[in-house]
């Protein structure tokens, strides 16, 4: 039996009414059990990906009632074949009520449970906090969590696939289960800087990955979804690319991350220099023309800090870290083509995104300061000029791109943003293939690929890293590729630390109780 973290119990009134409508043997019981099981899965999936307050404050869920209806199916009820979900609604015994209806084929509906059903949640963050560390460890060691039924519900096609077919359709990402379990303990007992919504979602996602990994040789299968633009994406929300960085690091455990330093700006500078050099531009002219972007590439931390100070100054309640995050978002948006307008921008995959600058920096005064900042203005101008140089060159030298419908606007004209995204992503794929090839050549193992970054099992020797960077530049002809390195440390020993603190607290309480018992008041 699969261990669901969500457990629903229908009221006796529902069971009795359905029994009257389906009097033969135990058909009513089986039908209701199926409905409950399917609904539990829908609610669990909803909670797994909710990063807002809709459940916390209102107990709302995001569910496709259309899918729920079809998956539960039809039964002979009151002498005729009909959908159980519809029958419950028509008899005012529905277990879920629609708060707002989603668009057909688009957003899910917002629903809430009715008085005819109660829910218990084994992974509720408030309940987990109340558990001792031994109780929490016992929950995470529950053998039922490794039940293969859960795995095959998530990946039903695995049962009929050969190994070759699995390799063709999936990437298997290794999971450090021990680190991930300790991460759950950390979220429950220690992560005080996260709000409850973030912690709740991360706990659910981490626990789901643990269950999948334990049932599947300590790996997380990720179904491939290649993009026309050149990247490899994965379907679903539980994959190494889509989950939050903190969860990704917990999942991978001890390893090293290598990512291209300021990849989009590095690519633009490299491509623009290649074009300018062909047109007789000498290095010092190029350097003067794109001095701000070169400065950003050299020391982006100092560059961002300068803009942060000029954008926000000292008269704001926003923390310095949050200010810096806003500046990062704004500079990233600019590198992808965002301007001062309210229009959104196109990311590297060709997907349309809001927000633009006006939404990233919501405060009008701060936004005016950002636009007035010399560094930000120059960065925006240089990115715009590089975009124009690169797109014009591509149009002239590869006319086939103009006929690619994926790169066109609704009116049939070439989209500059999509073209830039396509060109970047093609280059990114090529250069990361070089990195992966050379990492393998020095007998390191690639654990995960996240677009312009890879995670490997061991640190590269400095000489190997420099050699790979040289090959990246030489083989692509783009001269500004560099790799940044970060050591990732898995979560360890948190249970022991918490257990020690709990024992110390228990000993202190016992000592205080003993002192209270032995206290003899003085007679005055």
Steps between C-alpha positions, in 0.01 A plus 500: 500500500629844410560735789308816416588804706143622442224289655132577432200359681151541355210552738257221580227698323681468166564129547139434601351695208727329250414161647130569443575596140730198449348229721671198344778341709790738569490705178424825682791447736740429212378799298539738794844356579611568143368855514682564828824353364494712183408815692784438747745485210368826353522680834848366562616622159344839570675537834826381349524808278314771693734790575229745602278545805181357350517179702654649812237771543195370314551122470465533123650258247565513125329203334376414152144391575476382139791259549367397841163412347651292221755322717240392754278389215144380458299252703146365491332728754123514549468252216688699237864548407630840607807678632535466875632856532193637321265283708650630824458858377140450388414345837679778689743253649805627314830463682653804328341834419627723220600846622608626158495315170820471300519548125428190296829342400686757706502591866364261760193591700534622857309263728443440869388196695139485617355393834459149360871420515783543749871507423808406698844594371806306618736764358331810642783726614322599821449135596857409406631772731329331794678170441815413688802427285457127561139517381603700194782259414258208539261664255778546244617139546150358451546207262163566341647817349710282267199316362547454125130569446569869564786496250288347225217742563743782429672318212245254360686455170805353677327165545488435125833658403829330427820651639580643157157666484542642850839645405351649185209668677636576846802637678558339839631749753677350804345587836683518831212363706678544833568868426142553385356346816721723711380795291143414599610502864670835440183645346292373789728598787749762384406699186388811686574741214241336273131569527260214563377489141852450366583240763177311445551475124865399536415235760242344269728509197796360694291222647359411156852481354608280791214260431577489128874455557461222755275311261726561200865431585561841661429691181237748385374424148450817295312474172680676217328787322741645242440858393501617139741766618761240594469437871401183676212558739311251715126462540328537836597705802717244678824519307845636569440809286161606636544454874646775714876522531502414870307179433720416201811527714346288776401238243844480337697506826877552497608606152634790294309738277660655192302765316585743223583837649226751405420275208269725296724806522809286434332354191392841370846648548663201334262500204519879459882493513513225236285714268685823575838337442385382158407859422840639594422624850811486719490379862538839670209641297282204596602524865413870508167441329391229746693603810204467737412143403867404517513654848193300599661181371821573691337570839123466496479507880650849522300612196170391655588658833566836334162491330328384820632796694400749231157341454390466861734722701442487875137604525324167457367228727601230250797292615831529314473137387155559354619819331785307343260231381285765330807644327603151384154442353506835322844442347400148395184633336705761313739235371197314364368809325284682756470875457343785694154423367234296673551223248633165615806324365589170337723257687768273355246233412284739302228516765332833566554635850374779713616691693685772315707762684189690604371195685832378636570837663147581611587812700489797262768698684741205506427431133579860408827470692579180311444668163708799612790279608781541245607136525146366452434734207827404330434131563158533338639692202786258439270197517267664250787571259635146530150363431483705181847395384431131560149487352599687183799273452287188549235619253761572233704184547227245573187592299337168596438646845257749347277214387493327839143543623613441859695826480220709353244731654127446452517725193769281342796731553822386664502563874828651616453365852427148379789513254739606775367226726544243225855607419598508866352163578667338201836633619429397858426143392820481297725640770347289778551189284869594492503536879330163552734331255811633670369429850455138394851498353645562848284225649250718683130414506233749397218473754262758356463753220329832563526697176827698528616303805600146586542320831781247524611256768852635556684828471687573178872555529578865427704401195209293364259789558725742311544250216122454471447878493761529224322232296165672557639818347702334225231265371215753503702804395346697788769653718323577828405156632613429856381251762412589857540230764295441814532223754163353599471335839222257583302507822650286775462443871204730554297226668786441745528872575127535559490180705784630718317830551178317586677280755671802654166679523335194654783470754464868590125461555559192716761686703267794554217268603729325749608832646137603531414178684789536744437865568413569865363847570653688790283588796497865588 
